[in-house]
Amino acid sequence: MINTNSVFDSRVKIQQVVDNQLPEFIKDENPLVVDFLRSYYTSQEFAGGPVDIAENIDQYLKLDSLTPDVIAGMSTVTSGISTTDTEIFVTNTKGFPQEYGLIKLNNEIITYTGVTTNSFTGCVRGFSGITSYHAPNNPEELVFTDTDAETHASGTSVQNLSALFLKEFYNKLKKLYTPGLENTQLASNLDVNNFIKESRSLYESKGTEESIKILLKVLYGVDSKVIDLEQFLEKPSYAE
């Protein structure tokens, strides 16, 4: 689950308990079965994976999960990376899963086993995964990509592929609750969940000074002052 910021409740995963769920005779006759099942469930329970979404759908759909760090889903490399490096230093890891998350640098997908405040550790290079929920020629199909290890320069953008599902959910909410803004890029520092909760007030005050202030704050992240130019126009009724 995407729990770097403690947005989600911690839940036990199958991979953590599979050893205790198997009968002893199976483990005695097939010593590698535990490792096989643990690896299998690890591949299904990573953040954004099928089992993870199925088991934690209630938490994924919480508006409080839509934090700016998760919605942006980006960080930046702070030190050059070779094709064999297993630790990647970045500006921050907020909004990224604690383990087995998927990140994308240029054309390379990478998974990792741990994070610090400014690095991904135990990286597995040239990984594979879903890079988009909409294929260019068929929006209803996923895009699954195989990649190879590459070199990356300092300043390279790091995309959080584990947040793709939350971004899709976010886009659905924008279309439902903020019609007209569903295809508009909103301010990066916007408190998304609070905006969606209070979006009704924007539409109820449509055309007023307050609605214009709210809209500019949502789009550009700035506090604005609205000047009514009509107040400065000369009118025939002013004549003596």
N, C-alpha and C positions, 0 to 999 in steps of 0.2 A: 504494500500500500504506500501511497505517497504521504509519509508521516514525518518528513524532516522537520516540519514546523509543529508537530504534535496536533495536526488538524484531525487525524483519524485516531480512533481508539485502537489500542494494540490488541490483536487477536492471534490465537495460536494457529499456526499453519500446519498442514498435513505433513510437510517435509520434516517438521520438528518432532512429530510423534509417531511417524511410521514405524520406527524401530520397535515401539512398544505395542503395536497393533497386530503384529504378525505372530502366529503360533511358533513355538520353539522348534518344532520338527521341520518347518519350512526353512527356518534360518539355518538349521543344522545341515539339511540336505542341499540347500542352495545358499552358500555363504555370501554370494554377491547380490542376492536379491534385495537386501536392504539398501545397498549403495545404488542399485539400479532404480528402485522406487523413489529414493530420496532425490536423485538427479532428475528423474522424470517430473516430480512435483515441483522441484525448483524451477524447471523450465516452463511450468504452467502457472506458478504462483508469483512470478515477478510482477512488479508494479505495472498495471495496465494489461496483464496477461488474462487469458480466458477464465481461469479458476479464481484469480484475484478479483476480477470484476464481478463474477457471479456471487462470490461469498461476501463481498463488501459493497454491493451496489447501493445499499442504503446509505453508506457513508460517502460514496462518490457523489451521490445526488444531493448532499447537503450543500446549501449555498455558502456555508462557512468554509467549505473546501476551496472556493474560488478566490484564493488570495492573489494579489498582484504578482507575487513571485511565481506561482504556479501557472497563471494565465500567460505571463510573459514567456516563461519556460526557456530563459536564455541566461548564459553566463559568458565569460571571455577568458581565453587562455592567457596566462601571464608569463609563460616560459615556453620556448620552442620545444617541439616534441619529435622524437625520432620514431622509426617504425617499430622499435623494440621497447620503448618506455612503458612501464606498467603503472606509473603514477603521473597524473596530469594535474598541474597547478592552474587554478582559475581564480577569478575575482571573488566568487562566492558559490556556495552550493545550496542556497536557500530554495526550497520548493522541489529539490531533487530527492528521490528515494534514498534511504539509508544503505541499501544493498541491492544488487542485481537490477539496477536501473539501466535504461538504455539512453545513451547520448549520441549525438551526431556532430562530427566535425568535418566540414566540407563534404566529401563523399563517403567518409568512413563512419561506420556505426561501432560503438564501443560499449561493452558492459563492464561492471566493476563490482567488487565485493565489499567496499566500504567507502566512507567519506569522512573528511575533516571539514573544518570551516572554509578551507580554501583549496581543497584537492580531492581528486577521486583516486582511490587506492585499489590495488589488485586488479588492474584493468586487463581485460581480454580484448585484444585488438582484432580488427577485421571481422566484426561480428555481423549477424543478420537480424533483421527485424522489420516491423511495420513502420514505414516512414510517412505514410499519408493514408487517410481514410477515404480518399477520393482519387481514383486513377484519372489521368488527363483525358482519356477518351471514353471513360465510363465512370461517372461520379459515384455509382453505386458499388464499385469494387475497391478493395483495399490495395495498397501498393506495398508488396513485400520485397525487400532489397537485400542482396548478398553483397558484401563489401570486402576489400582487402586493406591491410594496414598501410597508412600513408604518413608522410611527415607533415607537420603543421607548424606554422609560424606563430610567434607571440601576437596576440590580438585577434586570433581566429575565434569566431563565434561558436559557442557550445549550445546546441539545441537539446531540450529535454523531451525525448520521444516518449517517455513514460507518462507525460501529461497530455498526450494526444486525445485520450478519451474525455478527459475533463474539458478540454478545449471544444470538443464537439458538443458536449452537454452545454457549455457556456454559449455557444452559437445558437443552439436550440432555444435557450432561455431568452437570448437577445431578440430572436425572431418572434417569440411568443409575447414577451412583456414590453419590448421596446421597438414596435414596428416602425420601419423607416430608418432605423439605426443598425439593423442586423448585419449589413455589409460595410459598416463604417468602423474604422480603427479608432478605438477610444483611448484616452490618456493612459500611459503606462503605469502611472501611480494611482490610478483610480481604485477605490475600494469597491470592487465589482459586486460582491454579495450585498453590500448596503445599497448600492445604486439600484440593483434589480428589485430589492425589497421596497424601495421608496420611489420607483419609477412612475408610479401612478400619479404622484404629485406633479411630475413634469408635464404630463399630458393634460391634467386637470387645469393647470395654469398656463396652457399654451397661448402664446401671443403676448403674455404679460412680461414686465421687466424681470420678474423673478425667474420665469421660465428661460429667458435668454441667458441669464447669469448661470443657471444650472446647466444649460446646454454647452456653453463655452467652457465651463469647469469640467464637464464630462469629456468633451472632445479634445481640449488642449491642456487641461490641468491648471488653469489660471483663474484667479479671481478677477472679475471684470466690473466695470462701471458702465451702465447704460445711459447714454445721453439722448434725450428726446429732442431731435432737431426741430420738431414742429413748434416747440416753445420759443425758438429764436427766429421764427419767420414773421415778417410783417403781414398783417391781414387787413382787408378793406374795412372791417369793423372797427379798426383802431383809429380811423380817420375822424377828425373833428368837423 
